[in-house]
Amino acid sequence: MFEATDDISRTELASRQTNSITVRLLWSRSTNLVTVAVDDAANDDYFELILDEHERALDVFHHPFAHAAARGIEFRTRRPEPEVLRDAA
C-alpha cells in the first residue's frame, strides 16, 4: 500500500477506487505535507486537498467531496444527456 508515486518526493499511504473515481492519500517527504488527490476519469476532473495539521487525514480521504465543498472548491459533475424519444407515427 505504501507506493511511491510519479513525484519521487511523495508516498502513497492509501488509495481507493469507486467506479471512475480514484482517491489517494499522499505524503510528501520533502515538505511533510499530506494531501488527498481525487481523480474522476469519467468527467476528466482532478483536484487535491492539502491538509492542515489539525485535519484528520482519514476523514478527508473518506469524504473528499464534502471537504472540497467546505473549502469552496468547485468540481464538475456530468449529468446524463436526456434521451430523445421519436414518435412511432
Buried (B, 14 or more C-beta within 10 A) or exposed (E): EEEEBEEEEBBBBBBEEEEEBBBBBBBBEEEEBBBBBBBBEEEEBEBBBBBEEEBEBEEBBBBBBEBBEEEEBEBEEEEEEEEEEEEEE
